[in-house]
Amino acid sequence: MRDAEGALADYNRAIELNPSQANAYFNRAFVLREKGELIWALADYDRAIVLDASFANAWAMRGLLKLRLGLEVSAQKDFDQCLLLKPASKAPLESLVRGERLRLAAKP
């Protein structure tokens, strides 16, 4: 990520101005995840879902993060909720999950 700190500052400001904006938490979670700040990213995905339980992409990305954290059962519940909300995302979600599992398996 080119300017993670700048992006974080922008999302922090957006959240400060409108703390009920699920998309700002979702986007900040993405930046935090890329920086390796996984617990903070998880908290932001959680908040995005609390603010908008119909946000299918937040369910999917939180599931991927949980997979990375070794929380398989909880991750699957998030994937199931994503598919319930957005059935058309089945193939892309399966591809993302498969890629994440391969990435995790390749780690030393």
N, C-alpha and C positions, 0 to 999 in steps of 0.2 A: 504494500500500500504506500503510495507516494508520500502523502502528508497526513499520516495518521493523527498526529497531534492537532493539526489544523481542523481535520474532520471532527475529531472529538470535541474540540472547542465549539465548533458550529452546532453539533448536536446537543452539547450541554446547554448552549444558549437557547436553542429551539425548545428544549425541555423546560428551561427556566421560564421562557415566555408562555409556553402552553404545555403544562405538565400532563394534560390529558390526551396528548397526541401519540397514539400507539406507534405510528410510523417512525417517529424520532427515536424512540427506545429501540425499535427493531434495527434501525440503521446504526445506532451507536453500538448495539450488541455485535453487529457484524464487524465493526472496526475493532472492538475490544477482543473479539475472537481471533481476528487476524494478528493482533498484537500478543496473543497468548494469554490474555487476561480472562481465562475461561469462566471463573466463578462470577466475575462482574458481568460478563456477557450473558451468562445464564440468568442472572437477576434481571437484566434488561429484557431478555426474551420473556421471562415470567411477567414482567410489568406490561409489556406490549399485549400479551394474551389477556391479562386481567382487564386492560382497557378496551380490548376488542377481541372477544372470544371467537369471532368469525374470521379472524386474520389467519387464513390457512397457511400462508408462508411462514408466519411466526411459529406455528406448531411444527412445521417441517424442519425449520432451522434449529429450533430448540431440540427436536429429536436428534438431529445430526450431532449437535453439541453433546447431548447426553450420551450418544453412542461413543463419542470420543472420550467421555469421562467414565466409560464402562458401565453406564446405567442402562443396560439392554432392555429390561422390561419396561421401564419408564419411557425410554425412547420409542419403543413399539407403540405404546399408548398414544404418544404424540403423533406418530405417523398415521395411526388409525384415525385420530381426530382430524388430521389434515385431509385424509381421503374422504371422510364423511362430509367435510365442508366443501371439498373440491375434487370430486371423483375423477375429473379429467387429468389430474396431476399424478395419476398412478405411475405411468411409465417414467416421467422425469424423476419422480421421487425414488422409484426403485433404482434408477441409474445413479442418483446421488448417494443412496445408501450403499449400493454395491461399491462405488468408488471410495467412499469413506472406509468401508470395511477392508478394502484392498490396501488403502493407505495405512491403516492401523496395523494390518498384518505385516506390512513391509518394514515397520519401525523396529529397530533393534531392541 
